[in-house]
Amino acid sequence: MYIEVIAKIIGAAAPGISLLAYFYLKGQHQTEPLSRLIKIFIAGGLVVFPLLVIQRVLAPLGDGFWLESVLYSGLLEEFVKWSLMYGLICHHVEFKQLFDGIVYAVAVSAGFATVENLFYVFLMNGNTVSIIWTRALLPVSAHVLFGVTMGYYLAKLKTNPRPHFLLLSLFLPALFHGAYNSINSMLTPAGDIWLIAFMVFLWWFNIRKMKVRIRTMI
């Protein structure tokens, strides 16, 4: 019993932690404090709980497709992550390099995705291994990639405070999130192909942004 619970926890946490490690090691030469990154990861996980309260409060508005996929999930989830990044980290944490914006946003998103993943692994019926693998390749990876987009534009905002960078840091990840949810809800073979194509696009788009931040370190 205990071994099964521990295995589920490790399986649910491993994807988010692994993706955070990948992006952290990409900027390893910046010597960003690991202890700070762990705190930000934990904070990203904790914002899941106020989000659940907000979603519960808004539930009486309805549960249609657009409300569920675009507002409750896409915009609200990215907004709580963005609020943590912009309200706390961007104003109170010094960026040694512009790449730090990406690493911090990935830490927030990975923490959020890890807690969300724990809920799914323990509450969903079905094959646990299949659930872990599917969520690692799709929702967890997507959350982290939304974080790369958010962190890229917040890093630009840090050095070039133009309003459009602020708007892009929130609404572009929210747009990607809403698009992901919409495609994922198709539940057809064509939908699966579109979802894979969209994930490839997200990786391509965000790896390009990451490489730009690495090349332009200050």
BAFI-3210 file (N, C-alpha, C; in Angstrom, 3 decimals, decimal comma, padded with zeros to 6 digits):
// residues 218
n [1|2|3|4|5|6|7|8|9|10|11|12|13|14|15|16|17|18|19|20|21|22|23|24|25|26|27|28|29|30|31|32|33|34|35|36|37|38|39|40|41|42|43|44|45|46|47|48|49|50|51|52|53|54|55|56|57|58|59|60|61|62|63|64|65|66|67|68|69|70|71|72|73|74|75|76|77|78|79|80|81|82|83|84|85|86|87|88|89|90|91|92|93|94|95|96|97|98|99|100|101|102|103|104|105|106|107|108|109|110|111|112|113|114|115|116|117|118|119|120|121|122|123|124|125|126|127|128|129|130|131|132|133|134|135|136|137|138|139|140|141|142|143|144|145|146|147|148|149|150|151|152|153|154|155|156|157|158|159|160|161|162|163|164|165|166|167|168|169|170|171|172|173|174|175|176|177|178|179|180|181|182|183|184|185|186|187|188|189|190|191|192|193|194|195|196|197|198|199|200|201|202|203|204|205|206|207|208|209|210|211|212|213|214|215|216|217|218]
n.u [000,829|001,805|004,070|002,959|001,665|003,867|005,180|003,328|003,413|006,084|006,025|004,152|005,384|007,843|007,891|007,478|009,580|011,774|011,612|011,944|014,565|015,902|015,638|016,809|019,458|020,222|020,787|022,857|025,406|024,841|024,685|022,384|020,644|019,865|018,241|016,464|015,091|013,781|012,022|010,410|009,311|007,779|006,016|004,684|003,277|001,569|-000,225|-002,201|-004,273|-005,678|-006,625|-008,445|-010,431|-011,277|-012,251|-014,357|-016,005|-016,680|-018,072|-020,993|-021,517|-021,685|-020,951|-020,050|-018,340|-016,487|-016,223|-015,157|-012,782|-011,406|-011,741|-011,992|-009,933|-007,765|-007,286|-007,571|-005,821|-003,340|-003,327|-003,113|-000,584|000,918|000,421|001,825|004,420|004,707|003,814|005,269|007,840|009,025|009,136|010,501|012,694|015,953|017,042|019,736|020,485|018,836|017,786|016,971|014,323|012,888|013,617|012,583|009,814|009,340|009,816|007,656|005,510|006,105|005,897|003,168|002,041|002,913|001,571|-001,058|-000,852|-000,533|-003,107|-004,537|-003,308|-003,915|-006,694|-007,926|-009,486|-008,200|-005,343|-002,493|000,185|-000,138|-001,593|000,306|002,380|001,028|000,210|002,676|003,851|002,055|-000,007|001,706|004,145|003,121|002,261|004,751|005,943|004,211|005,033|007,649|007,123|005,784|007,826|009,791|008,716|008,267|010,880|011,837|010,248|011,362|013,731|012,957|010,501|007,795|004,314|003,214|004,781|004,116|001,407|001,676|003,029|001,092|-001,262|-000,492|000,545|-001,931|-003,539|-002,250|-002,720|-005,536|-005,913|-004,627|-006,319|-008,699|-008,049|-007,356|-009,787|-011,116|-011,111|-010,835|-009,294|-008,180|-008,043|-006,076|-003,834|-003,673|-003,157|-000,632|000,821|000,485|001,836|004,439|004,811|004,707|007,024|008,984|008,578|009,120|011,666|013,141|012,728|014,016|016,659|017,222|017,215|019,431|021,488|021,474|022,317|022,937]
n.v [-001,199|001,347|001,483|001,612|004,097|005,807|005,296|006,350|009,068|009,705|009,130|011,017|013,419|013,387|014,153|017,038|017,944|016,952|018,374|020,971|020,728|020,371|022,907|024,514|023,556|024,348|026,984|026,909|028,052|030,500|030,368|030,427|030,515|027,394|026,867|029,019|028,524|026,137|027,044|028,720|026,843|025,352|027,376|027,773|025,390|025,697|027,669|026,393|025,820|028,255|028,777|026,683|027,462|029,874|028,914|027,376|029,366|030,690|028,773|028,749|030,367|028,811|025,901|025,592|024,783|026,834|028,355|026,445|025,511|027,796|030,024|029,114|027,217|027,809|030,802|031,521|029,750|030,440|033,077|033,003|031,903|033,806|036,024|035,359|035,313|037,970|039,682|038,975|037,713|039,113|041,708|041,521|039,870|039,788|039,728|038,075|037,373|037,625|035,197|034,173|034,899|033,070|030,671|031,024|031,278|028,795|027,239|028,028|027,138|024,399|023,575|024,099|022,344|019,920|019,598|019,599|017,308|015,361|015,319|014,255|011,732|010,403|010,572|009,928|007,276|004,254|002,965|003,529|003,916|004,497|006,881|008,547|008,635|009,718|012,219|013,313|013,658|015,369|017,346|018,220|018,873|020,840|022,846|023,658|024,666|026,772|028,310|028,965|030,718|032,765|033,560|034,461|036,831|038,322|038,651|040,275|042,476|043,252|044,554|046,251|048,105|047,984|048,259|046,242|043,978|043,233|042,547|040,446|038,594|037,531|037,013|035,596|033,015|032,235|032,120|030,047|028,014|027,846|027,082|024,594|023,170|023,217|021,749|019,335|018,476|017,398|014,630|012,732|010,814|012,666|014,841|013,953|013,986|016,723|017,613|016,535|017,866|020,479|020,402|019,937|022,362|024,102|023,307|023,949|026,751|027,721|026,739|028,187|030,770|030,426|029,990|032,475|034,042|032,933|033,612|036,360|037,095|039,185]
n.w [000,000|000,971|-000,604|-003,141|-003,016|-002,675|-005,085|-006,888|-006,180|-006,820|-009,570|-010,439|-009,786|-011,080|-013,931|-014,024|-012,370|-013,776|-016,211|-015,258|-014,296|-016,711|-018,015|-016,080|-016,034|-018,538|-018,170|-016,378|-016,036|-015,052|-012,355|-010,739|-007,642|-006,321|-004,144|-004,102|-006,436|-005,817|-003,832|-005,393|-007,115|-005,274|-004,457|-006,874|-006,996|-004,821|-005,607|-006,919|-005,164|-004,282|-006,842|-007,258|-005,491|-006,653|-009,110|-008,156|-007,110|-009,457|-010,797|-010,844|-013,038|-015,239|-017,322|-019,923|-023,042|-023,860|-021,556|-019,790|-021,115|-022,066|-020,261|-017,409|-017,299|-019,235|-019,242|-016,477|-015,097|-016,200|-015,401|-012,560|-012,291|-013,657|-012,023|-009,707|-010,759|-011,814|-009,729|-007,433|-007,979|-010,195|-009,188|-006,803|-006,949|-008,079|-011,419|-012,579|-015,101|-018,268|-018,957|-016,577|-016,176|-017,734|-016,461|-013,859|-014,425|-015,559|-013,291|-011,641|-013,268|-013,516|-010,861|-010,425|-012,368|-011,342|-008,857|-009,827|-011,363|-009,402|-008,280|-010,480|-010,846|-008,466|-008,305|-010,739|-012,519|-013,892|-015,757|-013,990|-014,817|-017,526|-017,329|-016,079|-018,019|-020,242|-019,261|-018,663|-021,181|-022,404|-020,869|-018,666|-019,911|-021,614|-019,796|-018,757|-021,057|-021,641|-019,546|-020,340|-022,463|-021,049|-019,244|-021,006|-022,131|-019,819|-018,981|-021,031|-020,489|-018,105|-018,749|-020,725|-020,382|-021,840|-022,624|-024,301|-023,964|-021,381|-021,751|-023,610|-022,031|-020,390|-021,964|-024,275|-023,351|-022,187|-024,460|-025,881|-024,030|-024,007|-026,676|-026,658|-024,862|-026,344|-028,661|-027,472|-026,544|-028,692|-029,206|-031,304|-034,004|-035,806|-034,128|-032,347|-034,010|-034,585|-032,000|-031,432|-033,407|-032,501|-030,054|-030,976|-032,285|-030,032|-028,632|-030,575|-030,904|-028,290|-027,651|-029,468|-028,412|-025,967|-026,783|-027,856|-025,522|-024,242|-025,991|-025,748|-023,209|-020,423]
ca.u [000,000|002,664|004,962|002,150|001,463|005,155|005,422|002,452|003,935|007,292|005,623|003,450|006,286|009,044|007,903|007,678|010,925|012,726|011,582|012,582|016,005|016,395|015,783|017,772|020,804|020,529|021,353|023,653|026,544|024,420|024,763|021,150|020,536|018,924|017,284|015,424|014,287|012,917|010,953|009,498|008,608|006,762|005,008|003,880|002,352|000,583|-001,265|-003,304|-005,362|-006,563|-007,283|-009,612|-011,464|-011,797|-013,053|-015,593|-016,836|-017,165|-018,815|-022,394|-021,646|-021,949|-019,875|-019,944|-017,013|-015,581|-015,949|-014,282|-011,489|-010,708|-011,746|-011,675|-008,658|-006,722|-006,963|-007,427|-004,606|-002,177|-003,371|-002,572|000,863|001,445|000,344|002,962|005,629|004,779|003,604|006,266|009,192|009,582|009,331|011,277|013,846|016,844|017,429|021,142|020,496|017,485|017,317|016,347|012,871|012,384|013,810|011,618|008,467|009,281|009,693|006,261|004,639|006,393|005,285|001,725|001,717|003,188|000,442|-002,202|-000,606|-000,807|-004,553|-004,976|-002,799|-004,593|-008,151|-008,438|-009,555|-007,495|-003,977|-001,694|001,366|-000,606|-001,948|001,547|003,082|000,237|000,251|004,048|004,110|001,117|-000,315|002,831|005,040|002,459|002,340|006,124|006,178|003,514|005,906|008,755|006,575|005,553|009,102|010,495|008,202|008,504|012,295|011,932|009,631|012,275|014,754|012,343|009,132|006,751|003,052|002,874|005,459|003,285|000,218|002,085|003,456|-000,098|-002,291|-000,001|000,412|-003,350|-004,009|-001,719|-003,401|-006,883|-005,824|-004,323|-007,543|-009,670|-007,626|-007,384|-011,183|-011,707|-011,328|-010,909|-007,943|-007,690|-007,693|-004,784|-002,795|-003,566|-002,549|000,803|001,370|000,510|002,917|005,683|004,899|005,047|008,444|009,765|008,420|009,727|013,108|013,678|012,750|015,034|017,967|017,402|017,593|020,802|022,421|021,476|022,543|023,595]
ca.v [000,000|002,516|001,484|002,072|005,538|006,456|005,169|007,315|010,409|009,867|009,163|012,267|014,558|013,278|014,934|018,461|018,159|016,684|019,492|022,112|020,469|020,596|024,344|025,040|023,209|025,146|028,243|026,566|028,951|031,723|030,074|030,823|029,707|026,280|026,983|029,955|027,863|025,173|027,819|029,179|025,623|025,063|028,435|027,478|024,320|026,154|028,524|025,532|025,789|029,407|028,637|025,811|028,271|030,808|028,142|026,996|030,577|031,026|027,638|029,055|031,054|027,820|024,953|025,381|024,469|027,986|028,712|025,424|025,393|029,057|030,885|028,436|026,510|028,544|032,142|031,584|029,059|031,254|034,314|032,808|031,728|035,118|036,895|035,005|035,765|039,423|040,380|038,656|037,414|040,174|042,929|041,322|039,008|040,367|038,849|038,205|037,258|037,606|033,808|033,888|035,028|031,788|029,634|031,249|030,969|027,340|026,707|028,240|026,270|023,011|023,336|024,047|021,120|018,768|019,441|019,191|015,926|014,515|015,161|013,348|010,376|009,774|010,627|009,372|005,823|003,759|002,493|004,627|004,137|005,171|008,251|009,283|008,859|010,624|013,566|013,811|014,061|016,380|018,505|018,737|019,544|022,051|023,852|024,159|025,471|028,042|029,057|029,525|031,890|033,803|034,041|035,186|038,200|039,026|039,024|041,443|043,578|043,651|045,455|047,152|048,127|048,405|047,588|045,049|042,826|042,844|041,866|039,174|037,662|036,878|036,563|034,587|031,698|031,906|031,721|028,706|027,083|027,658|026,302|023,215|022,561|023,059|020,622|018,123|018,065|016,896|013,191|012,022|010,606|013,931|015,655|013,477|014,486|018,162|017,818|016,271|018,977|021,676|020,228|020,160|023,816|024,714|023,060|024,740|028,164|028,073|026,501|029,362|031,872|030,114|030,208|033,918|034,544|032,489|034,386|037,777|037,272|040,471]
ca.w [000,000|001,071|-001,766|-004,279|-002,850|-002,949|-006,522|-007,565|-005,920|-007,625|-010,971|-010,727|-009,608|-011,905|-015,186|-013,784|-011,839|-014,861|-017,157|-014,584|-014,287|-018,080|-018,272|-015,115|-016,467|-019,722|-017,708|-015,198|-015,864|-014,372|-010,922|-010,061|-006,422|-006,417|-003,043|-004,527|-007,461|-005,123|-003,197|-006,442|-007,545|-004,255|-004,545|-008,059|-006,648|-003,848|-006,200|-007,383|-004,193|-004,486|-008,143|-007,072|-004,835|-007,658|-010,058|-007,468|-007,024|-010,796|-011,356|-011,166|-014,323|-016,270|-017,590|-021,360|-023,564|-023,850|-020,169|-019,202|-021,784|-022,276|-019,075|-016,151|-017,377|-019,934|-018,758|-015,018|-014,665|-016,558|-014,627|-011,205|-012,433|-014,040|-010,852|-008,854|-011,438|-011,952|-008,472|-006,414|-008,449|-011,037|-008,421|-005,574|-007,208|-009,081|-012,521|-012,932|-016,544|-018,815|-018,974|-015,284|-016,324|-018,234|-015,441|-012,778|-014,914|-015,685|-011,931|-011,239|-014,072|-013,174|-009,552|-010,650|-013,091|-010,481|-007,926|-010,649|-011,753|-008,229|-008,210|-011,545|-010,627|-007,331|-008,397|-011,989|-012,665|-015,063|-015,600|-013,440|-015,654|-018,738|-016,951|-015,819|-019,275|-021,081|-018,703|-018,766|-022,562|-022,886|-020,020|-017,878|-020,863|-022,091|-018,734|-018,690|-022,261|-021,423|-018,643|-021,124|-023,159|-020,043|-018,732|-022,066|-022,262|-018,566|-018,990|-021,912|-019,762|-017,025|-019,274|-021,693|-019,855|-022,774|-022,268|-025,090|-023,368|-020,241|-022,277|-024,204|-020,986|-019,852|-022,900|-025,218|-022,705|-022,038|-025,792|-026,136|-023,125|-024,529|-027,915|-026,260|-024,319|-027,419|-029,502|-026,652|-026,330|-029,942|-028,983|-032,585|-034,541|-036,350|-032,974|-031,834|-034,920|-034,333|-030,682|-031,583|-034,192|-031,661|-029,089|-031,717|-032,461|-028,747|-028,367|-031,538|-030,586|-027,015|-027,709|-030,159|-027,455|-024,981|-027,393|-027,959|-024,191|-023,947|-026,829|-025,392|-021,780|-020,099]
c.u [000,868|003,596|004,218|001,943|002,746|005,466|004,573|002,969|005,167|006,939|004,952|004,394|007,445|009,006|008,179|009,078|011,970|012,781|012,202|014,094|016,615|016,637|016,765|019,202|021,205|021,153|022,268|024,799|026,162|024,483|023,547|020,946|019,467|017,855|016,139|014,501|013,326|011,752|009,929|008,680|007,479|005,646|004,098|002,876|001,242|-000,514|-002,393|-004,507|-006,236|-007,278|-008,538|-010,763|-012,107|-012,696|-014,371|-016,549|-017,458|-018,029|-020,278|-022,596|-021,968|-020,759|-019,776|-018,506|-016,055|-015,249|-014,952|-012,877|-010,700|-010,632|-011,266|-010,290|-007,576|-006,342|-006,716|-006,138|-003,362|-002,141|-002,784|-001,061|001,533|001,461|001,502|004,257|005,758|004,726|004,689|007,673|009,789|009,896|010,279|012,499|014,670|017,178|018,903|021,320|019,051|016,910|016,648|014,833|012,239|012,484|012,801|010,198|008,290|009,124|008,264|005,347|004,851|005,810|003,782|001,329|001,926|002,050|-000,805|-002,078|-000,885|-002,306|-005,031|-004,545|-003,564|-006,113|-008,726|-008,464|-008,809|-006,094|-003,078|-000,495|000,983|-000,947|-000,691|002,261|002,344|000,326|001,666|004,314|003,239|000,881|000,870|003,809|004,430|002,534|003,733|006,426|005,418|004,363|007,091|008,301|006,391|006,871|009,887|010,034|008,319|009,967|012,518|011,354|010,572|013,288|014,184|010,857|008,103|005,478|002,785|003,609|004,675|002,063|000,573|002,452|002,278|-000,942|-001,785|000,028|-001,045|-003,950|-003,529|-002,459|-004,816|-006,897|-005,539|-005,584|-008,565|-009,324|-007,740|-008,800|-011,817|-011,988|-011,590|-009,485|-007,347|-007,272|-006,353|-003,632|-002,571|-002,876|-001,045|001,472|001,487|001,623|004,280|005,896|005,317|006,525|009,312|009,753|009,212|011,217|013,790|013,786|013,857|016,426|018,259|017,850|019,025|021,806|022,532|021,645|023,328|024,544]
c.v [001,255|002,630|002,006|003,583|006,295|006,434|006,168|008,741|010,679|009,987|010,462|013,465|014,559|014,121|016,416|018,768|017,958|017,840|020,746|021,938|020,745|022,086|024,989|024,776|023,942|026,483|028,068|027,551|030,268|031,571|030,601|029,927|028,623|026,378|027,927|029,303|026,853|025,895|028,282|028,007|025,291|026,103|028,218|026,373|024,788|027,008|027,701|025,670|027,044|029,364|027,772|026,571|029,225|030,080|027,715|028,193|030,907|029,940|027,960|029,799|030,087|026,915|024,620|025,187|025,649|028,425|027,741|025,489|026,689|029,892|030,150|027,797|027,392|029,863|032,168|030,913|029,878|032,551|034,113|032,592|033,060|036,073|036,631|035,520|037,281|040,122|040,153|038,568|038,573|041,437|042,757|040,422|039,623|039,327|039,089|038,159|037,250|036,190|033,428|033,977|033,738|030,724|029,789|030,882|029,468|026,707|026,856|027,253|024,799|022,651|023,203|022,714|019,879|018,532|018,997|017,722|014,960|014,278|014,130|011,913|009,663|009,707|010,014|007,849|005,411|003,293|003,642|004,952|004,888|006,630|009,095|009,621|009,871|012,055|014,154|014,372|015,227|017,506|019,080|019,482|020,854|023,163|024,478|025,054|026,789|028,932|029,673|030,790|033,052|034,405|034,839|036,638|038,990|039,458|040,239|042,675|044,122|044,695|046,487|047,274|048,733|047,609|046,299|043,813|042,309|042,059|040,501|038,148|036,924|036,234|035,577|033,190|031,282|031,460|030,319|027,662|026,799|026,834|024,838|022,516|022,288|021,859|019,315|017,599|017,447|015,391|012,418|011,761|011,880|014,863|015,258|014,001|015,979|018,445|017,588|017,416|020,240|021,583|020,429|021,658|024,497|024,530|023,910|026,214|028,532|027,765|027,653|030,544|031,657|030,382|031,687|034,491|034,156|033,327|035,831|038,002|038,536|040,264]
c.w [000,000|-000,134|-002,992|-004,210|-003,183|-004,439|-007,309|-007,388|-006,779|-009,104|-011,352|-010,681|-010,596|-013,182|-014,970|-013,294|-012,931|-015,857|-016,538|-014,574|-015,661|-018,324|-017,305|-015,571|-017,740|-019,339|-016,525|-014,959|-015,203|-012,853|-010,160|-008,835|-006,545|-005,324|-003,406|-005,537|-006,833|-004,450|-004,225|-006,980|-006,568|-004,307|-005,753|-007,805|-005,729|-004,472|-006,817|-006,448|-004,225|-005,825|-008,023|-006,420|-005,841|-008,655|-009,443|-007,386|-008,381|-011,413|-011,678|-012,485|-015,454|-016,498|-019,074|-021,793|-023,435|-022,438|-019,546|-019,785|-021,807|-021,000|-017,834|-016,176|-017,990|-019,288|-017,254|-014,541|-014,995|-015,751|-013,230|-011,263|-012,763|-012,847|-009,896|-009,459|-011,404|-010,600|-007,447|-006,982|-009,238|-010,250|-007,245|-005,756|-008,325|-010,148|-012,820|-014,447|-017,027|-018,844|-017,653|-015,360|-016,790|-017,146|-014,309|-013,216|-015,107|-014,304|-011,417|-011,953|-013,741|-011,814|-009,656|-011,296|-012,233|-009,499|-008,669|-011,039|-010,602|-008,067|-009,240|-011,269|-009,515|-007,492|-009,674|-011,939|-013,931|-014,725|-015,166|-014,314|-016,917|-018,459|-016,771|-017,117|-020,150|-020,575|-018,749|-020,157|-023,009|-021,865|-019,245|-018,781|-021,349|-021,056|-018,685|-019,890|-022,213|-020,514|-019,371|-021,842|-022,191|-019,565|-019,746|-022,123|-020,964|-018,449|-019,886|-021,219|-018,688|-017,511|-020,248|-021,362|-020,804|-022,498|-023,047|-024,582|-022,160|-020,704|-022,864|-023,144|-020,365|-020,935|-023,946|-024,586|-022,528|-023,366|-026,135|-025,293|-023,615|-025,798|-027,616|-025,758|-025,411|-028,298|-028,736|-026,445|-027,571|-029,884|-030,274|-033,053|-035,133|-035,223|-032,379|-032,684|-034,709|-033,001|-030,735|-032,339|-033,347|-030,621|-029,757|-031,927|-031,160|-028,413|-029,296|-031,170|-029,335|-026,952|-028,432|-029,203|-026,418|-025,544|-027,560|-026,622|-023,857|-024,720|-026,380|-023,899|-021,503|-018,914]
res [m|y|i|e|v|i|a|k|i|i|g|a|a|a|p|g|i|s|l|l|a|y|f|y|l|k|g|q|h|q|t|e|p|l|s|r|l|i|k|i|f|i|a|g|g|l|v|v|f|p|l|l|v|i|q|r|v|l|a|p|l|g|d|g|f|w|l|e|s|v|l|y|s|g|l|l|e|e|f|v|k|w|s|l|m|y|g|l|i|c|h|h|v|e|f|k|q|l|f|d|g|i|v|y|a|v|a|v|s|a|g|f|a|t|v|e|n|l|f|y|v|f|l|m|n|g|n|t|v|s|i|i|w|t|r|a|l|l|p|v|s|a|h|v|l|f|g|v|t|m|g|y|y|l|a|k|l|k|t|n|p|r|p|h|f|l|l|l|s|l|f|l|p|a|l|f|h|g|a|y|n|s|i|n|s|m|l|t|p|a|g|d|i|w|l|i|a|f|m|v|f|l|w|w|f|n|i|r|k|m|k|v|r|i|r|t|m|i]
***
